[in-house]
Amino acid sequence: MAAMTHAHPFDYIVVGAGSAGCVLANRLTASGRHRVLLLEAGGHDRHLWIHIPLGYGKLFADSRVNWLYKTEPEPELDNRQVIQPRGKVLGGSSSINGLLYLRGQPADYDHWRQLGNSGWSFDDVLPYFRRAEHQERGEDALHGVGGPLAVSNVCEPHLLCEAFIDAAQQAGYPRNDDFNGPTQEGAGYFQLTAKKGRRWSTAVGYLKEARRRSNLVVETNALASRILFEGRRAVGVEYRQGGTTRTARASGEVILAGGAFNSPQLMQLSGLGPAELLRAHGIGVTADMPGVGEDLQDHLQVRIQYRCTEPITMNDVVNSWRQRIGAGLRYALFRKGLLAIGAGYAGGFFRTSPNVATPDVQAHFIIFSGEASGAALHPFPGFIASICQLRPESRGFVRIKSDPAAPPAIQPRYLSDPIDRDTVVAGLKLLRGIMEQPAMQHYIAEERVPGPKLTSDADLLAFARSAGTTVFHPTSTCRMGADANAVVDERLRVRGIGNLRVVDASIMPTVVSGNTNAAVVMIAEKGAYMILQDAAVATPVARIAVTPP
Ligand SMILES: Cc1cc2nc3c(=O)[nH]c(=O)nc-3n(C[C@H](O)[C@H](O)[C@H](O)COP(=O)(O)OP(=O)(O)OC[C@H]3O[C@@H](n4cnc5c(N)ncnc54)[C@H](O)[C@@H]3O)c2cc1C
């Protein structure tokens, strides 16, 4: 028998305090009119390395803050299992991610609109990007200031990044100083969700302020195990905390924000999903929803490793105690230097063919090297340039295996579509075309992996199969749309079920052409607005609490 933990129902229960959940907790409590319960399976975000951008590399394999998922064997990747880190802590993946702030392309959102999702064209979503943002460079038509999400420049230029950007120009691509500006194409520095050298997760930007409000209750180490229904209406959540099973009721809505793996998992565990899958696990079918957990998309990146001619890489700093101390002091005193950078430093967006209208691949340029993401850095000067296809055609799935504490089966089915195989090969050739330019050649002692002997398309595809890995952008497992397999409608309401929404990366109809955190924050800003708007319609007295961006 589950213990009833909270004597009174909440207006809203938000499951998951990640990128989206923290935004929701803030916006839904701002007026003071709604009581909100925020459930988070992980703990507090006190871990030192969460807040220092470089700490990103230390959180890859830390089970205190990370679900440490991995995929099922991937048939087109030599049956390898690919790591899938996900934040399990306040702030969710925004507490462990690479900090890059990229929105994708306006065409991504116009495409969502074309798929039948009214209210999601770029013009529609831009006000929510702007509302979220505090852009260090100031306000303009595309950027906002005064929002909770701090966006800043990298702290200082780096010789190798300058060389990469120059080499891209030598290869015929433009320099681009704002990938979230009028055009995405070209090479340049990324911006970071950081402020004064500190990570700006949504826990820092949104939740910290909201936690001062008495109408928000945050439960950590609280794993939602089941959505509770009366008929086809969600009325609460069952969760496990400290060895006890508890329940909480929502008189308004239950909002799932567990991310692209956990939101479909919780729906399936609660009887919303493909009937056959649910029955196979002995779960009663509340609604047969074949789309729940399907359409998983992710960006597959393939990394080329280089040995550098000069000791100017992060490897050289990390491998010298003198330089480590120097870097530590520089960070402590000025919040500058290598500790203030996240995953990628510079990069670019490129078209692999003149036949594509907008960039179809993204490069990440990283001033360190190691054998794998999160692995120890090489004992010699090295750096990495990687390529990922921006709009994969391959579709995978997330399916429950057993109980909520056990990871679901995750299979993105990378490279299962021939277009993706062609694009990854074209992308690798394009990237090498940049690295072969004089500006970059000056710093390249050798291409270590895959090495110059691999040149044919077949070689490069074989390399992608053997070495390709995620760039951490799973989406679309509770896809928004108007078709029979779509899980949520354009107001993010679960189709056919009352009082239940999904508001996180899983609702993206298609993955955006860039890193996904900014898009998730936008989705949550818009989701919160729609939730409050719907509440205001139902209860006119609440109308004044709803301010459009
Ligand atoms: C290693 C890594 C690097 C990345 N780098 C970048 C980058 O540089 N730039 C970028 O834009 N994007 C990056 N991303 C992607 C981006 O961070 C994610 O797309 C985004 O954070 C997803 O937000 P979300 O709200 O959907 O899920 P999450 O932020 O993952 O939040 C889900 C939350 O729900 C909690 N939860 C899940 N299930 C339950 C349950 N049953 N009960 C209670 N709580 C639950 C989780 O613990 C988690 O806190 C990266 C991601 C990772 C993992």
Ligand as a Chemical Component Dictionary entry (heavy atoms), coordinates in Angstrom:
data_LIG
# 
_chem_comp.id                   LIG 
_chem_comp.type                 NON-POLYMER 
_chem_comp.pdbx_formal_charge   0 
_chem_comp.three_letter_code    LIG 
# 
loop_
_chem_comp_atom.comp_id 
_chem_comp_atom.atom_id 
_chem_comp_atom.alt_atom_id 
_chem_comp_atom.type_symbol 
_chem_comp_atom.charge 
_chem_comp_atom.model_Cartn_x 
_chem_comp_atom.model_Cartn_y 
_chem_comp_atom.model_Cartn_z 
_chem_comp_atom.pdbx_ordinal 
LIG C1  C1  C 0 26.906 14.535 -21.784 1  
LIG C2  C2  C 0 25.931 15.453 -22.470 2  
LIG C3  C3  C 0 26.410 16.544 -23.207 3  
LIG C4  C4  C 0 25.526 17.400 -23.855 4  
LIG N1  N1  N 0 25.998 18.540 -24.422 5  
LIG C5  C5  C 0 25.121 19.471 -24.863 6  
LIG C6  C6  C 0 25.566 20.756 -25.252 7  
LIG O1  O1  O 0 26.764 21.088 -25.179 8  
LIG N2  N2  N 0 24.643 21.660 -25.691 9  
LIG C7  C7  C 0 23.310 21.342 -25.775 10 
LIG O2  O2  O 0 22.527 22.175 -26.224 11 
LIG N3  N3  N 0 22.860 20.125 -25.403 12 
LIG C8  C8  C 0 23.720 19.201 -24.907 13 
LIG N4  N4  N 0 23.265 18.015 -24.452 14 
LIG C9  C9  C 0 21.836 17.711 -24.593 15 
LIG C10 C10 C 0 20.927 18.487 -23.649 16 
LIG O3  O3  O 0 21.559 18.686 -22.405 17 
LIG C11 C11 C 0 19.604 17.718 -23.510 18 
LIG O4  O4  O 0 18.968 17.647 -24.776 19 
LIG C12 C12 C 0 18.636 18.364 -22.543 20 
LIG O5  O5  O 0 19.253 18.627 -21.308 21 
LIG C13 C13 C 0 17.434 17.438 -22.334 22 
LIG O6  O6  O 0 16.536 18.057 -21.481 23 
LIG P1  P1  P 0 15.288 17.271 -20.894 24 
LIG O7  O7  O 0 14.576 18.196 -19.981 25 
LIG O8  O8  O 0 14.528 16.664 -22.017 26 
LIG O9  O9  O 0 15.909 16.042 -20.068 27 
LIG P2  P2  P 0 16.936 16.068 -18.866 28 
LIG O10 O10 O 0 17.625 17.381 -18.766 29 
LIG O11 O11 O 0 17.796 14.866 -19.041 30 
LIG O12 O12 O 0 16.036 15.949 -17.571 31 
LIG C14 C14 C 0 15.291 14.837 -17.194 32 
LIG C15 C15 C 0 15.256 14.826 -15.676 33 
LIG O13 O13 O 0 14.226 13.958 -15.247 34 
LIG C16 C16 C 0 14.714 13.127 -14.207 35 
LIG N5  N5  N 0 13.915 11.897 -14.244 36 
LIG C17 C17 C 0 13.884 11.005 -15.250 37 
LIG N6  N6  N 0 13.014 10.014 -14.956 38 
LIG C18 C18 C 0 12.481 10.314 -13.752 39 
LIG C19 C19 C 0 11.517 9.670  -12.927 40 
LIG N7  N7  N 0 10.926 8.529  -13.301 41 
LIG N8  N8  N 0 11.218 10.237 -11.745 42 
LIG C20 C20 C 0 11.797 11.396 -11.346 43 
LIG N9  N9  N 0 12.727 12.047 -12.103 44 
LIG C21 C21 C 0 13.057 11.515 -13.296 45 
LIG C22 C22 C 0 16.164 12.926 -14.552 46 
LIG O14 O14 O 0 16.923 12.495 -13.456 47 
LIG C23 C23 C 0 16.554 14.307 -15.067 48 
LIG O15 O15 O 0 16.966 15.158 -14.022 49 
LIG C24 C24 C 0 24.120 17.130 -23.804 50 
LIG C25 C25 C 0 23.641 16.049 -23.065 51 
LIG C26 C26 C 0 24.526 15.218 -22.388 52 
LIG C27 C27 C 0 23.983 14.069 -21.584 53 
# 
loop_
_chem_comp_bond.comp_id 
_chem_comp_bond.atom_id_1 
_chem_comp_bond.atom_id_2 
_chem_comp_bond.value_order 
_chem_comp_bond.pdbx_ordinal 
LIG C1  C2  SING 1  
LIG C2  C3  SING 2  
LIG C2  C26 DOUB 3  
LIG C3  C4  DOUB 4  
LIG C4  N1  SING 5  
LIG C4  C24 SING 6  
LIG N1  C5  DOUB 7  
LIG C5  C6  SING 8  
LIG C5  C8  SING 9  
LIG C6  O1  DOUB 10 
LIG C6  N2  SING 11 
LIG N2  C7  SING 12 
LIG C7  O2  DOUB 13 
LIG C7  N3  SING 14 
LIG N3  C8  DOUB 15 
LIG C8  N4  SING 16 
LIG N4  C9  SING 17 
LIG N4  C24 SING 18 
LIG C9  C10 SING 19 
LIG C10 O3  SING 20 
LIG C10 C11 SING 21 
LIG C11 O4  SING 22 
LIG C11 C12 SING 23 
LIG C12 O5  SING 24 
LIG C12 C13 SING 25 
LIG C13 O6  SING 26 
LIG O6  P1  SING 27 
LIG P1  O7  DOUB 28 
LIG P1  O8  SING 29 
LIG P1  O9  SING 30 
LIG O9  P2  SING 31 
LIG P2  O10 DOUB 32 
LIG P2  O11 SING 33 
LIG P2  O12 SING 34 
LIG O12 C14 SING 35 
LIG C14 C15 SING 36 
LIG C15 O13 SING 37 
LIG C15 C23 SING 38 
LIG O13 C16 SING 39 
LIG C16 N5  SING 40 
LIG C16 C22 SING 41 
LIG N5  C17 SING 42 
LIG N5  C21 SING 43 
LIG C17 N6  DOUB 44 
LIG N6  C18 SING 45 
LIG C18 C19 SING 46 
LIG C18 C21 DOUB 47 
LIG C19 N7  SING 48 
LIG C19 N8  DOUB 49 
LIG N8  C20 SING 50 
LIG C20 N9  DOUB 51 
LIG N9  C21 SING 52 
LIG C22 O14 SING 53 
LIG C22 C23 SING 54 
LIG C23 O15 SING 55 
LIG C24 C25 DOUB 56 
LIG C25 C26 SING 57 
LIG C26 C27 SING 58 
# 
